[in-house]
């Protein structure tokens, strides 16, 4: 999407509110709007503007022209080192610490949501897609909504879905970054199986091993073990992860490119990316979703009132009632193949009421 006055390019999410199958997407976009307007960080996609018409909901955000981090890694030709992974993981942890301090939990951390600002060598990471984001009143507050993406769920989310436990906390984001770190170091998801049910079981069992032939340091593996930990109460905190010895130590053993099983990790990651692309295409076909492209500006549309109020400074914190993220729909696959199961049947009403009362949307 191109701004007519400045000529700048932006990313636009456009939702047709008239389609019944887009109702859950509408709720997701409302949550994303509410979360992004409160977060101001270099490594979080910036919300530029928002519009709502009788037929559409539009979020205009910073455009990450660099694409997915995992794609960039797989496509480059220079040596891919552990120190490069270390740099990216530290940025993710620092950003997640900021989010948690702001009372926001992401709940859907995965490779698709880790983007790069541009195509240059100096591009920085941008964390995106806050449609499942949640505001917490306190750091220790529990959540009940089962949501996320099948292959990247923390074990407590799977157990919540099975009815074995009733809630979980913000440590699900630590699991998410730990799993991303594993994928970046070894090139594959250790929990991925032939079906979602088998994948869920592998996650609940925390059944994974490091490859027998690799050149990843023991310090890196130790941090991953602490982050991809079955018991959330024993999982490393973000602060402790940031202070882990791995980040302070540089490799001096002469090892250059990461390798696994005698193969360059980049080659393993290319196969991983290809499988993700096929899965994404399958999910899109199943949902029958259509994409929208906007050339030029948006005419005849008024910006969401809260955005106008937001210009020039941040609004006050949004509390739990503004999100109503634990209102529920039936179990199933949500936006972009995400898994959602919540606990009441008033999701659409609660989101729309929150929008009308808190955001002054007409």
LINLINGI-V224555 format. One record per backbone hydrogen bond with DSSP energy under -1.0 kcal/mol. CO is the residue of the C=O (numbers start at 1). NH is the residue of the N-H. E is the energy in kcal/mol with one decimal. If there is no record, write none. Layout:
co=CO nh=NH e=E
co=CO nh=NH e=E
//
This chain:
co=1 nh=10 e=-3.4
co=3 nh=7 e=-2.1
co=8 nh=3 e=-3.2
co=11 nh=61 e=-3.1
co=13 nh=59 e=-2.1
co=15 nh=57 e=-1.7
co=16 nh=19 e=-1.2
co=19 nh=22 e=-1.8
co=20 nh=23 e=-1.7
co=22 nh=26 e=-2.3
co=23 nh=27 e=-1.9
co=24 nh=28 e=-2.2
co=25 nh=29 e=-2.7
co=26 nh=30 e=-2.2
co=27 nh=31 e=-2.2
co=28 nh=32 e=-2.4
co=29 nh=33 e=-2.5
co=30 nh=34 e=-2.2
co=31 nh=35 e=-2.4
co=32 nh=36 e=-2.9
co=33 nh=37 e=-1.9
co=35 nh=38 e=-1.5
co=41 nh=44 e=-1.8
co=43 nh=127 e=-2.7
co=46 nh=62 e=-2.7
co=49 nh=60 e=-2.9
co=50 nh=304 e=-2.1
co=51 nh=58 e=-3.1
co=55 nh=17 e=-2.5
co=56 nh=53 e=-2.7
co=57 nh=15 e=-2.5
co=58 nh=51 e=-2.8
co=59 nh=13 e=-2.7
co=60 nh=48 e=-2.8
co=60 nh=49 e=-2.0
co=61 nh=11 e=-2.6
co=63 nh=65 e=-1.2
co=64 nh=67 e=-1.4
co=67 nh=116 e=-2.2
co=68 nh=72 e=-2.0
co=69 nh=73 e=-2.5
co=70 nh=74 e=-1.9
co=71 nh=75 e=-1.9
co=72 nh=76 e=-1.7
co=80 nh=258 e=-2.9
co=81 nh=85 e=-1.4
co=82 nh=86 e=-2.7
co=83 nh=87 e=-1.9
co=84 nh=88 e=-1.8
co=85 nh=89 e=-2.8
co=86 nh=90 e=-2.1
co=87 nh=91 e=-1.6
co=88 nh=92 e=-2.1
co=89 nh=93 e=-2.4
co=90 nh=94 e=-2.6
co=91 nh=95 e=-2.5
co=92 nh=96 e=-2.6
co=93 nh=97 e=-2.3
co=94 nh=98 e=-1.8
co=95 nh=99 e=-2.3
co=96 nh=100 e=-2.8
co=97 nh=101 e=-2.2
co=98 nh=102 e=-1.3
co=99 nh=104 e=-2.7
co=100 nh=103 e=-1.4
co=103 nh=136 e=-2.7
co=105 nh=134 e=-2.1
co=110 nh=113 e=-1.8
co=111 nh=114 e=-1.7
co=113 nh=128 e=-2.4
co=114 nh=69 e=-2.6
co=115 nh=126 e=-2.6
co=116 nh=66 e=-1.6
co=117 nh=65 e=-1.4
co=120 nh=123 e=-1.3
co=124 nh=117 e=-2.5
co=126 nh=115 e=-2.9
co=127 nh=45 e=-2.2
co=130 nh=133 e=-1.7
co=134 nh=105 e=-2.5
co=138 nh=141 e=-1.5
co=143 nh=168 e=-1.9
co=146 nh=341 e=-3.2
co=148 nh=339 e=-3.7
co=149 nh=152 e=-2.6
co=154 nh=157 e=-1.1
co=154 nh=158 e=-1.4
co=155 nh=159 e=-2.4
co=156 nh=160 e=-1.9
co=157 nh=161 e=-2.0
co=158 nh=162 e=-1.7
co=159 nh=164 e=-2.2
co=160 nh=163 e=-1.1
co=168 nh=143 e=-2.8
co=169 nh=172 e=-1.5
co=170 nh=173 e=-2.0
co=171 nh=175 e=-1.8
co=172 nh=176 e=-1.9
co=173 nh=177 e=-2.1
co=174 nh=178 e=-2.4
co=175 nh=179 e=-2.5
co=176 nh=180 e=-2.0
co=177 nh=181 e=-2.4
co=178 nh=182 e=-2.0
co=179 nh=183 e=-2.3
co=180 nh=184 e=-2.5
co=181 nh=185 e=-2.0
co=182 nh=186 e=-2.6
co=183 nh=187 e=-2.5
co=189 nh=192 e=-1.1
co=195 nh=199 e=-2.4
co=196 nh=200 e=-2.9
co=197 nh=201 e=-2.0
co=198 nh=202 e=-2.2
co=199 nh=203 e=-2.1
co=200 nh=204 e=-2.7
co=201 nh=205 e=-2.3
co=202 nh=207 e=-2.8
co=206 nh=208 e=-1.2
co=213 nh=261 e=-4.0
co=217 nh=221 e=-1.8
co=218 nh=222 e=-2.2
co=219 nh=223 e=-2.0
co=220 nh=224 e=-2.1
co=221 nh=225 e=-2.4
co=222 nh=226 e=-1.7
co=223 nh=227 e=-1.8
co=224 nh=228 e=-3.6
co=226 nh=236 e=-2.2
co=227 nh=229 e=-1.7
co=231 nh=234 e=-1.5
co=237 nh=241 e=-2.3
co=238 nh=242 e=-2.5
co=239 nh=243 e=-1.5
co=241 nh=244 e=-1.5
co=244 nh=247 e=-1.5
co=245 nh=249 e=-1.3
co=258 nh=265 e=-2.1
co=259 nh=215 e=-1.2
co=260 nh=263 e=-2.1
co=263 nh=260 e=-3.0
co=264 nh=267 e=-1.0
co=264 nh=268 e=-1.5
co=265 nh=269 e=-2.7
co=266 nh=270 e=-1.8
co=267 nh=271 e=-1.4
co=268 nh=272 e=-1.8
co=269 nh=273 e=-2.9
co=270 nh=274 e=-2.1
co=271 nh=275 e=-2.1
co=272 nh=276 e=-1.9
co=273 nh=277 e=-2.2
co=274 nh=278 e=-1.9
co=275 nh=279 e=-2.2
co=276 nh=280 e=-2.5
co=277 nh=281 e=-2.2
co=278 nh=282 e=-2.2
co=279 nh=283 e=-2.4
co=280 nh=284 e=-2.2
co=281 nh=285 e=-2.2
co=282 nh=286 e=-2.2
co=283 nh=287 e=-1.9
co=284 nh=288 e=-1.3
co=284 nh=289 e=-1.3
co=302 nh=52 e=-1.2
co=304 nh=307 e=-1.4
co=304 nh=308 e=-1.3
co=305 nh=309 e=-2.2
co=306 nh=310 e=-1.6
co=307 nh=311 e=-1.5
co=310 nh=313 e=-2.2
co=319 nh=322 e=-1.3
co=320 nh=323 e=-1.1
co=320 nh=324 e=-2.6
co=324 nh=327 e=-1.8
co=326 nh=343 e=-1.1
co=328 nh=347 e=-1.0
co=332 nh=340 e=-1.9
co=334 nh=337 e=-1.4
co=335 nh=338 e=-1.7
co=338 nh=334 e=-6.9
co=339 nh=148 e=-1.2
co=340 nh=332 e=-1.2
co=341 nh=146 e=-2.6
co=346 nh=350 e=-2.6
co=347 nh=351 e=-2.4
co=348 nh=352 e=-2.2
co=349 nh=353 e=-2.6
co=350 nh=354 e=-2.4
co=351 nh=355 e=-2.5
co=352 nh=356 e=-2.3
co=353 nh=357 e=-2.9
co=354 nh=358 e=-2.7
co=355 nh=359 e=-1.0
co=355 nh=361 e=-1.8
//
